[in-house]
Amino acid sequence: MAHLLIVEDDELLRDGLSAQLMQAGHRIDTADDGQQALLLLQTVSFDGVVLDLGLPKVDGLTVLRTLRQRLPALPVLILTARDGIEDRVAGLNAGADDYLTKPFNLDELRARLQSMLRRASLPAFGGANAVTAQGTSVGQLRLDPKLPRAWLGDEAIDLTQREWALLDLLVRHSGQVVSREDVLEAWQSDPGEPGTVASNALEVYVHRLRRKLAGAPLNIRNVRGLGYMLETTAP
């Protein structure tokens, strides 16, 4: 089933909702404020988010707008006591996929979640990071693992085997942190280029990829102490 993040500052509701959704087969992480939610969204890959609006530290709309900049295709259901039309409009305009007010019916919440997750799995809703029969794409960047080859628009990118493995890993986890250990493990399992690579050589390969992606609305960001993240940027 899906890996969901529940962002809710009401402990009783958060724990109860987590228990119900885990019983339904979902894997659940929780956050009790907006700051913690943003940290989890930076470091963990989720299939969907249930988000309250009235959160401490960072409010729900700010969380939603921030995650939409990095994860445009991540499904988000707002679950809030704010039932005014202007609140619904603000939430949907900020990028929510659905909006449900408290108090709510648990069966309706489950149905809305399933519908939202089902829509998100369709190719038309693939967002910035789409997987197709031809490979994986982020914006203008397209990878075909069968060859393996990569293109920016219609122009092929010349990549070494290790550059390809690094780029493939970043694209498949676009908007999420890829650790140095994950990259080194991928390289060690790749017979394309013999020999081992020291951890401090990884920055050299990242620098090479940045140069080869220059001009594209993409950025490989160094997340201090954690690893690297491929982000889409404003063109």
N, C-alpha and C positions, 0 to 999 in steps of 0.2 A: 504494500500500500504506500501511501504518500508520507514524506517527511515534512511535518508542519511545524511552524513557529507560532506559538500563541503569545501575544503581547497584551497583557492585562494586569492592572495594578491591584485589582480585588483578589486577594489570595484565595478566598473560598470559591469564587467563580472560576478562577484560573485552575485550581486543583481539580474541581469537579469536571470542568470541560476537558481537561487533559485526560482524566480517568476514562471519561466516556469515549473520547476519540481513540485512545489507546485500545479500549475494549473493541472498538470497531476495526482495529488492525493497523491504525496509523502509528508512525513513530513521531514522538512529540518532544520538542524543546520549548522552554518558556522563558519569558522575560517580564519583569515587573515594572520596567520603566523604559522610556524611549532610548536612552543612552545605551543600556544593555542590549536592546534590540538591534541597534545599528552595529554594535560590535559583533554580535552573532551573525548578522547578515553579511559582514565583511569576511568572516572566517569559516562559515559553514554553508553548505549547499542545501537549500530547501526547495520543496515542490510547491509550497503555498504558505500564506501568512494569514492568521486571524488577528486583526489589529483593533485595539481600542483607541479612541481619540483623546480622551482625557487622561493623559499619562504624565507622571512627574518627570522632571529633568529635561526631557525633549518631548513635545506634544506629538500626538499621532499623525497629524497632517504633515508635520515636518519630517517625521520618519518616512511617511509615504512618498513625499516629494524627493527625498534623498535617495531612497532605494530605487525609485523610478529612473533616476539619472544613470544608475549603474546596472540595474536589472529590469529593463523595460518589459520583459515578458513574464516576470514572476507573478503568479496569481495572488491577489490580495482581497480578502473579505473584511470589510469594516464591521465591527460588532460594538455598538455604542448605545448609550442612553440618549444621545442627541437625536431627537426625532423630527426636528424642524426641516421644512423643505430646503431652506438655505444651507443647512448642514449636509443634507444628502447631496445637493448640487456641488457643494465645496468638496466633499469626499470623492465623488465621481469625477469631478474635473481635475482633482489632484492625481488621479490614476487608479482609483479603486475599481475592481472588477465587479464587486457586489457590495450591498449595504444592508445590514440587518440591525434592527433596534432592539434594545433590552426593554422589558423582559422578552425572551424569545422562546420558541418551541424547539426542543432539541432535534426532533425529526426534521423540521424545516431547515435548521442549520446544517445537518448532515446532508440533506438533499442539495442545498445551495453549494456546499463545499464540493460534493461529487460533480455537480454540473460545471462548476468553475474549473476544477481540475481536468475534467474531460475536455472542455473547450481549449484549455491551455495545451493539451497534447496534440491538437490538430495542427497540421502544417501552416494553415492560414494565421494561426496565433503564435507562430514560432518566435516572433520578436527578433531581437538582435542576434540571438544564438539559436540557429535552426539546424536540425539534423535531418538529412534527406538521404535517399538512396544513392545520391552522387557524392555524399560526404557531409562535412560540417562547414558552416559559414558564420561569420560575424561581420555584419555590414558588407563591405566590398571584398573582404577576405574570404576565400573559399579554399577548402582543403579536400583532397581526394585521397583517403588512406590506402586505396587499392594500388595506386601507382608507385610510391606516394608523391604527390605534387601539390603545389599551392599556387594560387593566383590572387593578384590584386586587380579587381575588375577583369579585364581580358589579358592582362600581362602576367606571365609566369614569373615566379620568384625562384631564383637559384639558391638552393639550400643544401647544406651538408646534412648527413644523416642525423647528427646530434642537434643541429638547428631545427630540423624537421620534427624530431621527437619533442623538443622543448615547445615549439610552436603548437603542435598538435595537443599537447597537454594543456597549454594555456587556453586554447580555443575551446576545448571540450569542457573547461571549467571557467569560461568567460564570466567575469564579474565576481569570481571567488578567488581566494588566496590559494596558490599552489606552493607547497613548501619546498625548500631546497632538497630535503630528503626524498620527496616524491620525484623530483627531476633526476636526481642521481640514481635512484632505483630504476627509473625508466631507461636511463642510459646504460646501466649495467646489464639490463635484460635485452638490450638491442645489439645484435651481432654485426650491425652495419659498419661500425668503426671500431677496430680493435683497441685494447688498452683501457685503463681506468682514467677517470678525470677527477682531479682534486676539487673539493668544494669551492675553493676560492677562484677556480677557473670559470665557474658558472656565470659570474658577472661579465666575463668576456663574451660569452655566447649571447647573453641578454643584450649587450651593447651591439653586437652584430645584427641581431633581429630588429632592434630599434632602428638601426640605419636602413635595413631593408624594408621596413614598414613606414619609413619617412614619407610624409605627404598624405598618408591615409588617416582617417579619423579614428585612430587606435593608439593606445598608449600602454606600454608595459610598465606598471608602477611597482616600485620597490616598497613593500610593506615591512617596515623595520622590525626585525626580530621574528618575522613570520614567513616571508617568502615573496612571491611575485604575483601580480594580478593583471590580467588583460582587461582594459577598459575601453569603452567607446567614448569618443570625445566629440565636441561640437565641430562640424566641418568648417 
